[in-house]
Amino acid sequence: MSPSNDTARVALTQWTRSASQNNIDALVKVGDYYYHGFGVPDEPEVVRWEKAAGYYQSAADTQFSALAMWNLGWMYENGIGVTQVHCWDLKHMRDDLLMSP
């Protein structure tokens, strides 16, 4: 079940505010909203996916988010929102495994 677009828009606004303060969970959640198209402006999927990858990249680089690294690895492996690169996804998946307890 997905949220209504109005509800998702309000939630995205709040998550974005939190992400602007480098909240790791919010960075990943905003990436998720863009990836799935919840509450975001009407844009082509590829544009949304590129924005999602940007949020995941920020969470991975600045906050070392294992979930963001995993999401980026999957996006690179499948060429969604980023150029498909097989060695890059393995690095992120490996980093995720090393960081997880």
Secondary structure, 3 states (H helix, E strand, C coil): CCCCHHHHHHHHHHHHHHHCCCCHHHHHHHHHHHHHCCCCCCCCHHHHHHHHHHHHHHHHHHHCCHHHHHHHHHHHHHCCCCCCCHHHHHHHHHHHHHHCC
